[in-house]
Amino acid sequence: MKRYSLIIGVVAGLWVGPWDCKGAGPSVSDRGGSEYWLNRAYAEIENIPDDKNRLALIERIINPLSSPMNIPVAGKIIAKYSKTYGDKLAGRLPMYQIIQGDLEGALLTANSLSDKNRRSAISLIAMSIYNKTKDAPRALKLAEELDGFPRLFVYSRIFQDLALSGQIEEAKKLAPKIVEEAEKFAPNGGGERAKKKNDNYIRLGELFRKHDDFRPVAKEIIEVLEEMGETPVTMAEDVGEIGNNTALAVKILEFVGKPTKNYYATSQAYYRIAFKCSMYGRKEECRPLLSKSLADAKMINNPSEQAFKMKDIAGLQARLGYFKEALQTADLATAAAIKIEGFDKAKILCHITGVQIAAKDLLAAEKTLQLAIDANEKDKTKTNKLQKYMSAGLIHNLLALGKEEEAHKIAAKAPEKDRDMIINRFATHYSSHGKEKALEQYLDSLSSPEERVVAYVAIASALARQQKEK
């Protein structure tokens, strides 16, 4: 087993103090913030006898999508449990560091892993470096350390972006390497297929570079795309999401012929590119993309598809702080959702309630939430898993509207095995609103270490978000 010297070194000397694993102790605001609660979650891990459950909860603690990324705490966990879980656990850490933007740290961690996990991590790091900095030489140098599919993946993605963004000469230099790697990966014709694909990308890139208006060469573009097995929509998504070339992606989408246009697909493409821009901090590019996404969503004939797309757009508008537009889109999504039945209706209305709460239109939120509750009560088709997500969403919105008694009634109906998301909602609400007494009482009510880990991670996340917003 490899030693994770980097991780262990970071956490040397970190002391975890003793505490009662129930609710006693200083108030949330006096406890040293999110790291205290992550350490508390770490302490509870010892009390979980089942290996499978323990691994899932360890991942919850160190995964930045569910908790604030904290290298000292993550390192301490990995150092302690690496013998038990090996690369199953440590192999995830570089991905979490990439998500948080710590590319240098991810690279150091990746080099401490076993060969298989190291190659996989470095290919993702190389692409993240390229997406963030457009530093092709550095990303390609990292790829040279790899072999097999990971190297081919990096070469191909960078080549495609270079070609489509008009850097034809640079793309041509890289093309032979792709053919060589493809032939190694698939000896029976892999190189020939790669060459043909490369030629199509070069041809497409030259068309894009030479013609500011795509309409005169529309037929030729379509022919190349069809030969590649692509459509204008899938190509635009690749250009916008992977290459981060928003302007070119929009041009490709606008070039799609209106009479044959799949409005759901184009609305989805604009939305996905906007979402990616928001992740990279390019907020100024999001608003026009979301406007285009909404314009196409209005043209969708299927009420269910239209409502789903509009609630996504409204959600992103609200997260970006475009509250006026978010409320307008939410109204449109509600009107579409009312026309449908079943679980989809309840889910969409619940999501819209969250948008209205974020935009501080609480009167509208109360009305929409009641529609969601009614739709949920009527629907008998949803699976237990779907009901778990629905209950958590309703509880989140009820708590935000100050309806704690109703939230607890929904929680009481949930099966024991589905309580993790519900615990997350209550712990997040009480900690983020400074409800010290209610939080202590709620923590005291939790009967298992698994439940307490979920609660502690939720509190840590809520406090980290508050700190970030200050």
Secondary structure, DSSP 8 states (H G I E B T S, - for coil): ----HHHHHHHTT-------SSS-SS-GGGTTSHHHHHHHHHHHHTT---HHHHHHHHHHHH-TTTS---HHHHHHHHHHHHHHHTHHHHTTHHHHHHHHT-HHHHHHHHTTS-HHHHHHHHHHHHHHHHHHH--HHHHHHHHTT--HHHHHHHHHHHHHHHHHTT-HHHHHHHHHHHHHHHHHH-TTTHHHHHHHHHHHHHHHHHHHHH-SS-GGGHHHHHHHHHHHT--HHHHHHIIIIIS--HHHHHHHHHHS-GGG--HHHHHHHHHHHHHHHHHTT-HHHHHHHHHHHHHHHTT---HHHHHHHHHHHHHHHHHTT-HHHHHHHHHHHHHHHTT--SHHHHHHHHHHHHHHHHTT-HHHHHHHHHHHHHHHHH-----HHHHHHHHHHHHHHHHHTT-HHHHHHHHHTS-GGGHHHHHHHHHHHHHHTT-HHHHHHHHHH--SHHHHHHHHHHHHHHHHHHHHH-
